[in-house]
Amino acid sequence: MLRYLWDPANAITTGGLLLSSASLFLALSGRLELSIAAALWAVLCDHLDGIVAARTKHRHPDVAKMGKSLDGFADIIYGAVLPAAMVIQLSRASVLALVTATSLLAAGAIRLSYFANFGKSADGRFLGVPLSYDVPIMAAAFIVRPLLPSELFVTLTLSIFLLLAGLHVSSIRVPSPAPAMYAAITIFAIVASAILALRPPD
C-alpha cells in the first residue's frame, strides 16, 4: 500500500500528515505557538496536494482513490484533532474546553462524511465552513494574544471555536477559494508561522 505514496500529490498529503503529527506533539508539550506554526504548513500541504493532483497527467484511478481517502484523514487531523488539542491545552482542560473539543471533533467527522458522499453543491460551493479555516483562525488569535488579558483570551478563543464547530455543520454556503485567495492564504501561513515560531516563550 505504500507504493501509492510515490504519487506526487499523495506524497504532499503524507508530508502534511507528518507536519500534523509534529504539531500535535508540540501542542501536547504545551508549545502552542510552535504547534500552530507547524499546523499552518500542514494547511499549505492540503491546498497544494489538490493542485498537484489536478495537474498530474495520466494519474491511475486507484492512486486517485487512495489520495482522496488519505486527504480526508489528513483533513480531520489538522482541521479538528489539532484545534481540539490546542483548546484543551490552552485552557488547562477546562469544562468549556471539553465541550469545545468534543464539538470540533464531532462537527469535523460529520462535515467530512457529508463532503465525501455529496461533495460541493451544484454551484461549486461548500456546505458549511470548511475545516481548513480552523488553523488560520487559531493563528490569527495567537498573533493578537499579547494584546489581551490571559483569561479573556482563553474564554474568547474557546467561544470562537465552539461557534466555528457549529458553522462547520451549518447550512451556510461557502464559495471555493479563488486563485487570489489561495495566494493570500499562502502568504498569511508563511508570515504567521514565522511570527509564531520566532516569538519568545512565555
Phi, psi and omega in degrees: 000338181291342181295337179290345182278352177285343175300134184305314181294318179293327177294321177294318177300318178297320176300321176297323177296320178295321177294322177296322177297316178297320179297318179296318177301315181294322179296314181290341176273358178086006180262076191290322179298315178294324178299314180293322178301316178293321181296326178298325178286332172294322176298317179298321176299320180296323178288321185286325185297324179294321179295316180295318179300318182293334183260359178278119183279147176056040180285127184295139180304324179294323177295319179295319178297317178298317180296321180296316179293317180299319180296322179296320178291322178297320181300314184289332179289307183280336185268341182228311183295314182296310177300325178297315179296323181294316181290328177294314179293320183300320185261008182056048173060048177284169178296320178298324178295321177299315179296316181294313181297317179297319179296319179297316181294316180294315180296321179297316180295317181294315183296315181291326176295318178297314183295322180297329182267327188240344178065206180280167177287174183299332180267014175079022181256154174277142172267116185089157180288127180298151179294340181294350178282337191297309184294315176300324177294319176298320179297316179298320179298316183288333177295322181269001182308317182298344183274351186241149172301146187304310183296320178296319180299314181298311182297317181295316181296315179296323179294319179298318183282335172292319175296319181296324177301319178294322180292333178298327184249018180276177179270006179297140181253124185247124180293152175294143181298136174281166179307322179296324179292319177300320179296318180295318178297318180297313179298316180299315182298318181294313182292314182295319180296324178293316179300313184288322181290329183268354181291132178298143178296153179297000000 
